[in-house]
Amino acid sequence: MVEKILPRARDLAHPVCLAGQRACPPEDCGGPGGYRELLQALSDPDHPEHESWTEWVPDGFAAEGFDLKELNRRLRSPDTYADWED
């Protein structure tokens, strides 16, 4: 969630994340409702969809994972924006 957009600092050429929590939902998980179902299924081995969701999520997916330093490193990288159009 974006809380505020400030004027661009003259010495800063990229966005900076100040804080966050949790990993973003994997692509094609079904929107907010699908993500909620995914998290429930992954956390409950008795959930009827536990096995299929466990096989489906990307390798290394950690719902509680958030690495502020890694995110800001990626935001500084020119490769992050290579596919973006102006």
Secondary structure, 3 states (H helix, E strand, C coil): CCCCCCCCCCCCCCCCCCCCCCCCCCCCCCHHHHHHHHHHHHHCCCCCCHHHHHHHCCCCCCCCCCCHHHHHHHHHCHHHHCCCCC
